[in-house]
Amino acid sequence: MSPSIQPGVDLLLALLSDLHANLEALDACLKHARDSGATRYAFLGDLVDYGADPAAVLEIVRRYVAEGAIAVQGNHDAWVSKSAGAVSGAVQASIRWTRDALSAEGKAWLASLPLCAREEAVCFVHASAAMPERWEYVEDPEAARRSADAARVPWTFSGHVHKQVLFFEAARGKMSSYDPLPGRAVIVRRNRRWVAIVGSVGQPRERNPAAAYALFDLERELLTFQRVPYDHLTAARKIRAAGLPDLLLWSSW
């Protein structure tokens, strides 16, 4: 069993969000995390949909959760396992395809995931900790403040936005933002509040196909955003071979 998030525990936590059924990207990030010394894993939602390997990705995540990893539900996980609501035609097509590709047990497991999880001084949520069921995008300091207020902990880790950004509490409680450099550790002391958007493993959208995730060293209070190259051309070919909409490839592929 992986160590829990507690003071005094030598913990390097890998934070992976928006996997989007991209097996090649997930494998690359997990290997990078293992090679970096990760001892615990957190999956921040949108495990499936868009990509061509939902069953394989879900099997991996479920294995990690059985060994002590954290997983929360993303909007695509909810749409696949419950109801999609009003989404675009391409997303509807992807949801239908993903539902057919998953077992009833797999969809039930997705539906059972919590929207938010807390351990010690850390909050894990796919979107915003403020009413997470509304899937609010944390794209500016005000949205980050709402999430931090609801989380009530020093560190909140999220995905959903498909980019990497770090929000932090500055003077008089005002939130500011910082664009992190991949591979460069940021000191994130617990005397402030931090909202980290860790990026997307499976579908980065900044015209850089490298997968994105982050590593959090709890004991040293260091957060390092990572970009990991992977075989994105194979992932793209799989999407086309499955008959999924080309729109799901995005410009980065």
Secondary structure, DSSP 8 states (H G I E B T S, - for coil): ----S-TTS--EEEEE---TT-HHHHHHHHHHHHHTT--EEEE-S--SSSSS-HHHHHHHHHHHHHTT-EE---HHHHHHHS---S--HHHHHHHHHHHHHS-HHHHHHHHHS-SEEEETTEEEESS-SSSGGG-----SHHHHHHHHHHH-SSEEEE-SSSSEEEEEE-GGG-EEEE---TT--EE--TTS-EEEEE--SS---SS--SEEEEEEETTTTEEEEEEE---HHHHHHHHHHTT--GGGGTTT-
